[in-house]
Amino acid sequence: MRLEGKTALVTGSDQGIGKAIAVRLAQEGADVVINYRSNAASAAETLKEVEATGRQGFVVQADLSKIADTKHLVDEGVAHFGKLDILVNNAGVEKRADFWDVTEEDYNTVISTNMTGVFFTTQRFVQQLIAANQGGKIVNISSVHEDLPFPHFTSYCMSKGALRMMMRNLAIELAPLGININNIAPGAIETPINTKLLNDPVLLASLQHNIPLGRLGKPEDVASMAAYLVSDEANYVTAATFFVDGGLIWNYHEQ
Ligand code: BGC
């Protein structure tokens, strides 16, 4: 049990990668704050799975595109469990459109959730660590698209690239406080964000062809990396991005 006695906040943990991470951290011994934006029923499902491990879960609704909600989320978690040791910034959205058609509304949704929301959730988390005079661990779920272009998803790539620089800056600024921060960059993972892709056999086959390991990832493939990075085994690991993508990012083919 690598996380005995720890408490973790996992944003967007009602589904997909966030849910798998919440359950995995509980299996490793952590109590978990589960966060959802709109789907209370799926958050209740995550809670059930967390509690089935014997650990405690606590569900908080928060829309991370609103700064006030980021503070509320962290404060509720601290009020409930007494402290938070681990933050996993997982919640994220993407909107597909040709660049010339992107609406202000979609742009703002992506940037405020994926970038501003992560910034202020992390700020509140760090403030409570300072108040408690303790260190902690932060993991951002970014994407291969913190590096790799993804045409038609420019705002998404911008937000993930911002997470890369945020992580590098904070690694330096927070190291003296005993706080480690790293990114996990998933490739194509079987989650609701990829529902359209998963239902399009032609698109899916061509994507699989680009993945050296020959399959999409499972949320659990990402969760095992997260469990390592938030554990004491990763105490000397900070300022790095870990790709969990089946080799996707380096698989360039001349047609
Ligand atoms: C995106 C997916 C995409 C995958 C690989 C992820 O960050 O959310 O839509 O399939 O990257 O390109």
py3Dmol code that shows the C-alpha trace and the ligand (Angstrom):
import py3Dmol

protein = """\
ATOM      1  CA  MET A   1       0.000   0.000   0.000  1.00  0.00           C
ATOM      2  CA  ARG A   2       1.995   2.958  -1.295  1.00  0.00           C
ATOM      3  CA  LEU A   3      -0.485   5.678  -0.258  1.00  0.00           C
ATOM      4  CA  GLU A   4      -1.547   4.610   3.228  1.00  0.00           C
ATOM      5  CA  GLY A   5      -2.663   7.640   5.265  1.00  0.00           C
ATOM      6  CA  LYS A   6      -2.726   9.996   2.244  1.00  0.00           C
ATOM      7  CA  THR A   7      -5.648  11.961   0.874  1.00  0.00           C
ATOM      8  CA  ALA A   8      -5.976  12.785  -2.816  1.00  0.00           C
ATOM      9  CA  LEU A   9      -8.124  15.118  -4.898  1.00  0.00           C
ATOM     10  CA  VAL A  10      -8.735  13.927  -8.465  1.00  0.00           C
ATOM     11  CA  THR A  11     -10.583  16.416 -10.673  1.00  0.00           C
ATOM     12  CA  GLY A  12     -13.026  15.101 -13.272  1.00  0.00           C
ATOM     13  CA  SER A  13     -13.066  11.711 -11.559  1.00  0.00           C
ATOM     14  CA  ASP A  14     -16.639  10.744 -12.413  1.00  0.00           C
ATOM     15  CA  GLN A  15     -15.468   9.141 -15.661  1.00  0.00           C
ATOM     16  CA  GLY A  16     -12.594   8.100 -17.904  1.00  0.00           C
ATOM     17  CA  ILE A  17      -8.994   8.560 -16.809  1.00  0.00           C
ATOM     18  CA  GLY A  18      -9.967  10.489 -13.658  1.00  0.00           C
ATOM     19  CA  LYS A  19     -12.215   7.693 -12.455  1.00  0.00           C
ATOM     20  CA  ALA A  20      -9.514   5.056 -13.013  1.00  0.00           C
ATOM     21  CA  ILE A  21      -7.018   7.206 -11.099  1.00  0.00           C
ATOM     22  CA  ALA A  22      -9.422   7.766  -8.175  1.00  0.00           C
ATOM     23  CA  VAL A  23     -10.012   4.026  -7.846  1.00  0.00           C
ATOM     24  CA  ARG A  24      -6.337   3.150  -8.265  1.00  0.00           C
ATOM     25  CA  LEU A  25      -5.196   5.640  -5.604  1.00  0.00           C
ATOM     26  CA  ALA A  26      -7.807   4.188  -3.237  1.00  0.00           C
ATOM     27  CA  GLN A  27      -6.466   0.682  -3.965  1.00  0.00           C
ATOM     28  CA  GLU A  28      -3.047   2.034  -2.977  1.00  0.00           C
ATOM     29  CA  GLY A  29      -4.479   3.220   0.382  1.00  0.00           C
ATOM     30  CA  ALA A  30      -5.558   6.842  -0.205  1.00  0.00           C
ATOM     31  CA  ASP A  31      -8.862   8.478   0.695  1.00  0.00           C
ATOM     32  CA  VAL A  32     -10.144  10.358  -2.328  1.00  0.00           C
ATOM     33  CA  VAL A  33     -12.066  13.538  -3.111  1.00  0.00           C
ATOM     34  CA  ILE A  34     -14.068  12.755  -6.249  1.00  0.00           C
ATOM     35  CA  ASN A  35     -15.041  15.722  -8.429  1.00  0.00           C
ATOM     36  CA  TYR A  36     -17.615  16.007 -11.207  1.00  0.00           C
ATOM     37  CA  ARG A  37     -19.101  18.896 -13.157  1.00  0.00           C
ATOM     38  CA  SER A  38     -22.488  17.652 -14.367  1.00  0.00           C
ATOM     39  CA  ASN A  39     -22.881  13.907 -13.995  1.00  0.00           C
ATOM     40  CA  ALA A  40     -23.748  13.193 -10.359  1.00  0.00           C
ATOM     41  CA  ALA A  41     -24.776   9.605 -11.157  1.00  0.00           C
ATOM     42  CA  SER A  42     -21.377   8.682 -12.598  1.00  0.00           C
ATOM     43  CA  ALA A  43     -19.617  10.350  -9.638  1.00  0.00           C
ATOM     44  CA  ALA A  44     -21.734   8.148  -7.360  1.00  0.00           C
ATOM     45  CA  GLU A  45     -20.460   5.152  -9.365  1.00  0.00           C
ATOM     46  CA  THR A  46     -16.835   6.208  -8.763  1.00  0.00           C
ATOM     47  CA  LEU A  47     -17.617   6.649  -5.060  1.00  0.00           C
ATOM     48  CA  LYS A  48     -18.973   3.099  -4.926  1.00  0.00           C
ATOM     49  CA  GLU A  49     -15.782   1.725  -6.504  1.00  0.00           C
ATOM     50  CA  VAL A  50     -13.557   3.774  -4.174  1.00  0.00           C
ATOM     51  CA  GLU A  51     -15.470   2.572  -1.127  1.00  0.00           C
ATOM     52  CA  ALA A  52     -15.275  -1.031  -2.362  1.00  0.00           C
ATOM     53  CA  THR A  53     -11.503  -0.826  -1.804  1.00  0.00           C
ATOM     54  CA  GLY A  54     -12.111  -0.089   1.876  1.00  0.00           C
ATOM     55  CA  ARG A  55     -11.062   3.577   1.604  1.00  0.00           C
ATOM     56  CA  GLN A  56     -13.225   6.664   1.944  1.00  0.00           C
ATOM     57  CA  GLY A  57     -14.481   8.816  -0.898  1.00  0.00           C
ATOM     58  CA  PHE A  58     -16.083  12.259  -0.800  1.00  0.00           C
ATOM     59  CA  VAL A  59     -17.905  13.718  -3.803  1.00  0.00           C
ATOM     60  CA  VAL A  60     -17.766  17.461  -4.600  1.00  0.00           C
ATOM     61  CA  GLN A  61     -19.490  19.111  -7.564  1.00  0.00           C
ATOM     62  CA  ALA A  62     -17.380  21.875  -9.141  1.00  0.00           C
ATOM     63  CA  ASP A  63     -17.134  23.381 -12.602  1.00  0.00           C
ATOM     64  CA  LEU A  64     -13.418  24.107 -12.926  1.00  0.00           C
ATOM     65  CA  SER A  65     -13.999  26.663 -15.661  1.00  0.00           C
ATOM     66  CA  LYS A  66     -15.145  28.900 -12.771  1.00  0.00           C
ATOM     67  CA  ILE A  67     -12.354  30.107 -10.498  1.00  0.00           C
ATOM     68  CA  ALA A  68     -14.635  30.306  -7.457  1.00  0.00           C
ATOM     69  CA  ASP A  69     -15.408  26.593  -7.918  1.00  0.00           C
ATOM     70  CA  THR A  70     -11.708  25.629  -7.889  1.00  0.00           C
ATOM     71  CA  LYS A  71     -11.339  27.183  -4.431  1.00  0.00           C
ATOM     72  CA  HIS A  72     -14.563  25.664  -3.182  1.00  0.00           C
ATOM     73  CA  LEU A  73     -13.428  22.214  -4.357  1.00  0.00           C
ATOM     74  CA  VAL A  74     -10.096  22.281  -2.524  1.00  0.00           C
ATOM     75  CA  ASP A  75     -11.624  23.852   0.597  1.00  0.00           C
ATOM     76  CA  GLU A  76     -14.393  21.251   0.760  1.00  0.00           C
ATOM     77  CA  GLY A  77     -11.849  18.445   0.453  1.00  0.00           C
ATOM     78  CA  VAL A  78      -9.686  19.883   3.229  1.00  0.00           C
ATOM     79  CA  ALA A  79     -12.716  20.506   5.454  1.00  0.00           C
ATOM     80  CA  HIS A  80     -13.839  16.894   4.989  1.00  0.00           C
ATOM     81  CA  PHE A  81     -10.555  14.996   5.309  1.00  0.00           C
ATOM     82  CA  GLY A  82      -8.569  17.531   7.399  1.00  0.00           C
ATOM     83  CA  LYS A  83      -5.845  17.800   4.740  1.00  0.00           C
ATOM     84  CA  LEU A  84      -4.963  16.982   1.144  1.00  0.00           C
ATOM     85  CA  ASP A  85      -1.570  15.487   0.175  1.00  0.00           C
ATOM     86  CA  ILE A  86      -2.109  14.787  -3.512  1.00  0.00           C
ATOM     87  CA  LEU A  87      -3.683  16.711  -6.382  1.00  0.00           C
ATOM     88  CA  VAL A  88      -4.365  15.148  -9.774  1.00  0.00           C
ATOM     89  CA  ASN A  89      -5.503  17.785 -12.293  1.00  0.00           C
ATOM     90  CA  ASN A  90      -7.363  15.543 -14.688  1.00  0.00           C
ATOM     91  CA  ALA A  91     -10.551  17.367 -15.759  1.00  0.00           C
ATOM     92  CA  GLY A  92     -10.355  18.528 -19.366  1.00  0.00           C
ATOM     93  CA  VAL A  93     -12.433  19.151 -22.466  1.00  0.00           C
ATOM     94  CA  GLU A  94     -11.775  19.390 -26.187  1.00  0.00           C
ATOM     95  CA  LYS A  95     -13.778  20.990 -29.021  1.00  0.00           C
ATOM     96  CA  ARG A  96     -13.165  20.178 -32.661  1.00  0.00           C
ATOM     97  CA  ALA A  97     -13.467  22.888 -35.313  1.00  0.00           C
ATOM     98  CA  ASP A  98     -11.564  24.409 -38.196  1.00  0.00           C
ATOM     99  CA  PHE A  99      -9.537  27.301 -36.815  1.00  0.00           C
ATOM    100  CA  TRP A 100     -11.555  29.875 -38.777  1.00  0.00           C
ATOM    101  CA  ASP A 101     -14.805  28.612 -37.305  1.00  0.00           C
ATOM    102  CA  VAL A 102     -13.861  28.410 -33.597  1.00  0.00           C
ATOM    103  CA  THR A 103     -16.431  30.259 -31.482  1.00  0.00           C
ATOM    104  CA  GLU A 104     -15.561  32.432 -28.508  1.00  0.00           C
ATOM    105  CA  GLU A 105     -17.705  30.214 -26.355  1.00  0.00           C
ATOM    106  CA  ASP A 106     -15.869  26.985 -27.262  1.00  0.00           C
ATOM    107  CA  TYR A 107     -12.481  28.677 -26.997  1.00  0.00           C
ATOM    108  CA  ASN A 108     -13.332  29.987 -23.520  1.00  0.00           C
ATOM    109  CA  THR A 109     -14.678  26.620 -22.349  1.00  0.00           C
ATOM    110  CA  VAL A 110     -11.476  24.819 -23.323  1.00  0.00           C
ATOM    111  CA  ILE A 111      -9.023  27.420 -22.012  1.00  0.00           C
ATOM    112  CA  SER A 112     -10.896  28.129 -18.779  1.00  0.00           C
ATOM    113  CA  THR A 113     -11.298  24.435 -17.923  1.00  0.00           C
ATOM    114  CA  ASN A 114      -7.977  22.994 -19.109  1.00  0.00           C
ATOM    115  CA  MET A 115      -5.676  25.888 -18.236  1.00  0.00           C
ATOM    116  CA  THR A 116      -7.154  28.525 -15.896  1.00  0.00           C
ATOM    117  CA  GLY A 117      -8.977  25.882 -13.859  1.00  0.00           C
ATOM    118  CA  VAL A 118      -5.776  23.880 -13.369  1.00  0.00           C
ATOM    119  CA  PHE A 119      -3.867  27.035 -12.425  1.00  0.00           C
ATOM    120  CA  PHE A 120      -6.260  28.066  -9.676  1.00  0.00           C
ATOM    121  CA  THR A 121      -7.003  24.565  -8.364  1.00  0.00           C
ATOM    122  CA  THR A 122      -3.256  24.088  -8.002  1.00  0.00           C
ATOM    123  CA  GLN A 123      -2.845  27.501  -6.364  1.00  0.00           C
ATOM    124  CA  ARG A 124      -5.487  26.675  -3.732  1.00  0.00           C
ATOM    125  CA  PHE A 125      -3.966  23.227  -3.163  1.00  0.00           C
ATOM    126  CA  VAL A 126      -0.516  24.785  -2.615  1.00  0.00           C
ATOM    127  CA  GLN A 127      -1.962  27.416  -0.262  1.00  0.00           C
ATOM    128  CA  GLN A 128      -3.429  24.684   1.932  1.00  0.00           C
ATOM    129  CA  LEU A 129      -0.135  22.740   1.921  1.00  0.00           C
ATOM    130  CA  ILE A 130       1.662  25.889   3.062  1.00  0.00           C
ATOM    131  CA  ALA A 131      -0.957  26.457   5.777  1.00  0.00           C
ATOM    132  CA  ALA A 132      -0.498  22.861   6.941  1.00  0.00           C
ATOM    133  CA  ASN A 133       3.296  23.186   6.693  1.00  0.00           C
ATOM    134  CA  GLN A 134       3.662  20.023   4.627  1.00  0.00           C
ATOM    135  CA  GLY A 135       4.830  18.898   1.198  1.00  0.00           C
ATOM    136  CA  GLY A 136       2.746  17.203  -1.461  1.00  0.00           C
ATOM    137  CA  LYS A 137       2.482  15.782  -4.952  1.00  0.00           C
ATOM    138  CA  ILE A 138       0.821  17.271  -8.036  1.00  0.00           C
ATOM    139  CA  VAL A 139       0.186  15.460 -11.309  1.00  0.00           C
ATOM    140  CA  ASN A 140      -1.350  17.121 -14.362  1.00  0.00           C
ATOM    141  CA  ILE A 141      -3.012  14.944 -16.967  1.00  0.00           C
ATOM    142  CA  SER A 142      -1.947  16.826 -20.077  1.00  0.00           C
ATOM    143  CA  SER A 143      -1.718  15.008 -23.427  1.00  0.00           C
ATOM    144  CA  VAL A 144       0.693  14.010 -26.178  1.00  0.00           C
ATOM    145  CA  HIS A 145      -0.685  17.292 -27.532  1.00  0.00           C
ATOM    146  CA  GLU A 146       1.341  19.277 -25.015  1.00  0.00           C
ATOM    147  CA  ASP A 147       3.985  18.707 -27.741  1.00  0.00           C
ATOM    148  CA  LEU A 148       2.318  17.229 -30.801  1.00  0.00           C
ATOM    149  CA  PRO A 149       0.146  19.333 -33.129  1.00  0.00           C
ATOM    150  CA  PHE A 150      -3.491  18.207 -33.458  1.00  0.00           C
ATOM    151  CA  PRO A 151      -5.074  20.172 -36.326  1.00  0.00           C
ATOM    152  CA  HIS A 152      -8.661  21.328 -35.652  1.00  0.00           C
ATOM    153  CA  PHE A 153      -7.961  21.253 -31.895  1.00  0.00           C
ATOM    154  CA  THR A 154      -5.799  24.360 -31.542  1.00  0.00           C
ATOM    155  CA  SER A 155      -7.310  25.653 -28.299  1.00  0.00           C
ATOM    156  CA  TYR A 156      -6.908  22.174 -26.778  1.00  0.00           C
ATOM    157  CA  CYS A 157      -3.226  22.005 -27.828  1.00  0.00           C
ATOM    158  CA  MET A 158      -2.659  25.534 -26.496  1.00  0.00           C
ATOM    159  CA  SER A 159      -4.119  24.567 -23.131  1.00  0.00           C
ATOM    160  CA  LYS A 160      -2.009  21.401 -22.893  1.00  0.00           C
ATOM    161  CA  GLY A 161       1.159  23.228 -23.969  1.00  0.00           C
ATOM    162  CA  ALA A 162       0.416  25.730 -21.194  1.00  0.00           C
ATOM    163  CA  LEU A 163       0.266  22.862 -18.690  1.00  0.00           C
ATOM    164  CA  ARG A 164       3.736  21.803 -19.772  1.00  0.00           C
ATOM    165  CA  MET A 165       5.170  25.246 -18.976  1.00  0.00           C
ATOM    166  CA  MET A 166       3.131  25.598 -15.812  1.00  0.00           C
ATOM    167  CA  MET A 167       4.529  22.283 -14.573  1.00  0.00           C
ATOM    168  CA  ARG A 168       8.135  23.253 -15.370  1.00  0.00           C
ATOM    169  CA  ASN A 169       7.809  26.617 -13.621  1.00  0.00           C
ATOM    170  CA  LEU A 170       6.118  25.230 -10.541  1.00  0.00           C
ATOM    171  CA  ALA A 171       8.591  22.370 -10.230  1.00  0.00           C
ATOM    172  CA  ILE A 172      11.262  24.970  -9.546  1.00  0.00           C
ATOM    173  CA  GLU A 173       9.154  27.339  -7.479  1.00  0.00           C
ATOM    174  CA  LEU A 174       7.577  24.638  -5.309  1.00  0.00           C
ATOM    175  CA  ALA A 175      10.586  22.325  -4.818  1.00  0.00           C
ATOM    176  CA  PRO A 176      11.774  24.244  -1.709  1.00  0.00           C
ATOM    177  CA  LEU A 177       8.318  23.590  -0.221  1.00  0.00           C
ATOM    178  CA  GLY A 178       8.673  19.825  -0.697  1.00  0.00           C
ATOM    179  CA  ILE A 179       6.122  19.765  -3.508  1.00  0.00           C
ATOM    180  CA  ASN A 180       6.757  17.660  -6.629  1.00  0.00           C
ATOM    181  CA  ILE A 181       4.883  18.272  -9.881  1.00  0.00           C
ATOM    182  CA  ASN A 182       4.880  16.226 -13.082  1.00  0.00           C
ATOM    183  CA  ASN A 183       2.733  15.756 -16.176  1.00  0.00           C
ATOM    184  CA  ILE A 184       1.338  12.575 -17.635  1.00  0.00           C
ATOM    185  CA  ALA A 185       0.812  12.871 -21.382  1.00  0.00           C
ATOM    186  CA  PRO A 186      -1.691  10.226 -22.480  1.00  0.00           C
ATOM    187  CA  GLY A 187      -2.110   9.322 -26.139  1.00  0.00           C
ATOM    188  CA  ALA A 188      -5.382   7.892 -27.427  1.00  0.00           C
ATOM    189  CA  ILE A 189      -7.174   6.335 -24.476  1.00  0.00           C
ATOM    190  CA  GLU A 190     -10.562   4.565 -24.457  1.00  0.00           C
ATOM    191  CA  THR A 191     -12.577   7.226 -22.612  1.00  0.00           C
ATOM    192  CA  PRO A 192     -15.701   9.324 -23.229  1.00  0.00           C
ATOM    193  CA  ILE A 193     -13.587  12.159 -24.724  1.00  0.00           C
ATOM    194  CA  ASN A 194     -12.980   9.761 -27.657  1.00  0.00           C
ATOM    195  CA  THR A 195     -16.545   8.451 -28.045  1.00  0.00           C
ATOM    196  CA  LYS A 196     -16.814   9.706 -31.631  1.00  0.00           C
ATOM    197  CA  LEU A 197     -13.507   8.140 -32.618  1.00  0.00           C
ATOM    198  CA  LEU A 198     -14.358   4.827 -30.938  1.00  0.00           C
ATOM    199  CA  ASN A 199     -17.557   4.652 -32.994  1.00  0.00           C
ATOM    200  CA  ASP A 200     -15.840   5.352 -36.322  1.00  0.00           C
ATOM    201  CA  PRO A 201     -14.171   2.105 -37.532  1.00  0.00           C
ATOM    202  CA  VAL A 202     -12.188   3.805 -40.338  1.00  0.00           C
ATOM    203  CA  LEU A 203     -10.768   6.550 -38.106  1.00  0.00           C
ATOM    204  CA  LEU A 204     -10.084   4.041 -35.356  1.00  0.00           C
ATOM    205  CA  ALA A 205      -8.208   1.643 -37.651  1.00  0.00           C
ATOM    206  CA  SER A 206      -6.021   4.426 -39.022  1.00  0.00           C
ATOM    207  CA  LEU A 207      -5.212   5.667 -35.518  1.00  0.00           C
ATOM    208  CA  GLN A 208      -4.388   2.155 -34.290  1.00  0.00           C
ATOM    209  CA  HIS A 209      -2.043   1.819 -37.247  1.00  0.00           C
ATOM    210  CA  ASN A 210      -0.119   4.840 -35.905  1.00  0.00           C
ATOM    211  CA  ILE A 211       0.276   3.369 -32.425  1.00  0.00           C
ATOM    212  CA  PRO A 212       3.343   1.099 -32.236  1.00  0.00           C
ATOM    213  CA  LEU A 213       1.778  -1.001 -29.463  1.00  0.00           C
ATOM    214  CA  GLY A 214      -1.218  -1.529 -31.783  1.00  0.00           C
ATOM    215  CA  ARG A 215      -4.075  -0.569 -29.480  1.00  0.00           C
ATOM    216  CA  LEU A 216      -5.654   2.359 -27.723  1.00  0.00           C
ATOM    217  CA  GLY A 217      -4.728   2.796 -24.081  1.00  0.00           C
ATOM    218  CA  LYS A 218      -6.992   1.945 -21.166  1.00  0.00           C
ATOM    219  CA  PRO A 219      -7.654   4.443 -18.362  1.00  0.00           C
ATOM    220  CA  GLU A 220      -5.861   1.962 -16.069  1.00  0.00           C
ATOM    221  CA  ASP A 221      -2.674   2.333 -18.165  1.00  0.00           C
ATOM    222  CA  VAL A 222      -2.619   6.003 -17.146  1.00  0.00           C
ATOM    223  CA  ALA A 223      -3.692   5.321 -13.556  1.00  0.00           C
ATOM    224  CA  SER A 224      -0.689   3.103 -12.853  1.00  0.00           C
ATOM    225  CA  MET A 225       1.683   5.912 -13.858  1.00  0.00           C
ATOM    226  CA  ALA A 226      -0.264   8.355 -11.653  1.00  0.00           C
ATOM    227  CA  ALA A 227      -0.069   5.962  -8.683  1.00  0.00           C
ATOM    228  CA  TYR A 228       3.704   5.857  -9.028  1.00  0.00           C
ATOM    229  CA  LEU A 229       4.154   9.626  -9.433  1.00  0.00           C
ATOM    230  CA  VAL A 230       2.129  10.514  -6.314  1.00  0.00           C
ATOM    231  CA  SER A 231       3.882   7.893  -4.168  1.00  0.00           C
ATOM    232  CA  ASP A 232       7.087   8.186  -2.126  1.00  0.00           C
ATOM    233  CA  GLU A 233       8.782   6.070  -4.791  1.00  0.00           C
ATOM    234  CA  ALA A 234       8.780   9.207  -6.965  1.00  0.00           C
ATOM    235  CA  ASN A 235      10.231  11.552  -4.333  1.00  0.00           C
ATOM    236  CA  TYR A 236      13.164  12.457  -6.607  1.00  0.00           C
ATOM    237  CA  VAL A 237      10.979  12.913  -9.675  1.00  0.00           C
ATOM    238  CA  THR A 238       9.808  16.414 -10.578  1.00  0.00           C
ATOM    239  CA  ALA A 239       9.580  18.723 -13.618  1.00  0.00           C
ATOM    240  CA  ALA A 240       9.025  15.875 -16.087  1.00  0.00           C
ATOM    241  CA  THR A 241       6.398  14.752 -18.574  1.00  0.00           C
ATOM    242  CA  PHE A 242       5.718  11.010 -18.778  1.00  0.00           C
ATOM    243  CA  PHE A 243       4.189   9.807 -22.040  1.00  0.00           C
ATOM    244  CA  VAL A 244       1.651   6.987 -21.766  1.00  0.00           C
ATOM    245  CA  ASP A 245       0.792   6.662 -25.433  1.00  0.00           C
ATOM    246  CA  GLY A 246       1.862   3.243 -26.757  1.00  0.00           C
ATOM    247  CA  GLY A 247       4.647   5.012 -28.667  1.00  0.00           C
ATOM    248  CA  LEU A 248       2.230   7.195 -30.679  1.00  0.00           C
ATOM    249  CA  ILE A 249       4.183  10.432 -30.477  1.00  0.00           C
ATOM    250  CA  TRP A 250       7.328   9.118 -32.176  1.00  0.00           C
ATOM    251  CA  ASN A 251       5.684   7.068 -34.902  1.00  0.00           C
ATOM    252  CA  TYR A 252       6.218   9.134 -38.019  1.00  0.00           C
ATOM    253  CA  HIS A 253       5.616   7.525 -41.426  1.00  0.00           C
ATOM    254  CA  GLU A 254       6.468   8.799 -44.900  1.00  0.00           C
ATOM    255  CA  GLN A 255       3.419   8.002 -47.034  1.00  0.00           C
TER     256      GLN A 255
END
"""
ligand_1 = """\
12
BGC
C -7.204 13.671 -27.203
C -7.845 12.609 -28.057
C -6.851 12.087 -29.095
C -5.556 11.684 -28.441
C -4.498 11.236 -29.443
C -5.904 13.163 -26.645
O -5.305 14.180 -25.898
O -8.081 14.003 -26.128
O -8.984 13.149 -28.692
O -7.397 10.960 -29.758
O -5.050 12.775 -27.707
O -4.363 12.142 -30.502
"""
view = py3Dmol.view(width=600, height=400)
view.addModel(protein, "pdb")
view.setStyle({"model": 0}, {"cartoon": {"style": "trace"}})
view.addModel(ligand_1, "xyz")
view.setStyle({"model": 1}, {"stick": {}})
view.zoomTo()
view.show()
